[in-house]
Amino acid sequence: MLLITLSKRSAVEPFHAMDILAEANRLRQAGRPVISMAVGQPSHPAPKAALDAANEALKHGRVGYTDALGLRDLREAIASSYRLRHGAIIDPARIAVTTGSSAAFNLAFLALFDPGDAVAIARPGYPAYRNILKALGLHVVEVPVTAETGYTLTPASLERAETKAGRKLKGVLLASPANPTGTVTGREALKRLVNYCDSRNIAFISDEIYHGLTFVGEETSAAEISENVVVINPFRNIIA
């Protein structure tokens, strides 16, 4: 019998994609052919350069503790990438390397918000946003995105959601390209949204995990528009 008492914050919805993935893996192990569409796992292998670098690090024992924010050389390389790809000048001291994007979301939410603060996300959207926000005691404001809004958040839709929620927004989280709609928020639309948040002292978090996987349209980083943003952009999807 379980004797410990679980916290109220633990009562969040399960991340069903992981349950489906576990079942797909179980069926594969049983010899069943499975095409799993549960998670955004790239089908291509990691690039040889990444594999070689990982092998060298293992051979030479470079697998211990690093600076809390990540290796300085890596943070400088990330800053250089944003300068070359987006024209954004970012001080490497403002870059933190985390163990996956979920850790980055937790870190950003804890740094930016207090319990009870209202944070807007798109609906439909990535369910883990909602789960993490609720677990941290934040008020989730789900904003419907439709053809009328271009399947993205807009200043008008945020104002409507804020009025309906009856509380001021402290944060906005936008993914572009978005999961599950695939929407790419264009430069001008993103600029309007970031500027709106800037003008109202609303923290803007940009999930750019699918950058580099778009086929058409422009790919704008929120870091190009303002320095008052938090950009989360893991390279798992690029290097598998």
Sequence and secondary structure as in RCSB ss.txt:
>XXXX:A:sequence
MLLITLSKRSAVEPFHAMDILAEANRLRQAGRPVISMAVGQPSHPAPKAALDAANEALKHGRVGYTDALGLRDLR
EAIASSYRLRHGAIIDPARIAVTTGSSAAFNLAFLALFDPGDAVAIARPGYPAYRNILKALGLHVVEVPVTAETG
YTLTPASLERAETKAGRKLKGVLLASPANPTGTVTGREALKRLVNYCDSRNIAFISDEIYHGLTFVGEETSAAEI
SENVVVINPFRNIIA
>XXXX:A:secstr
   S   GGG     HHHHHHHHHHHHHHTT      SS   SS   HHHHHHHHHHHHTT  S   TT  HHHH
HHHHHHHHHHH     GGG    SSHHHHHHHHHHHH  TT EEEEEES  HHHHHHHHHTT EEEEEE  GGGT
TS  HHHHHHHHHHHTS EEEEEEESS TTT     HHHHHHHHHHHHHTT EEEEE TTTT  SSS    GGGT
 SSEEEE  SHHHH 
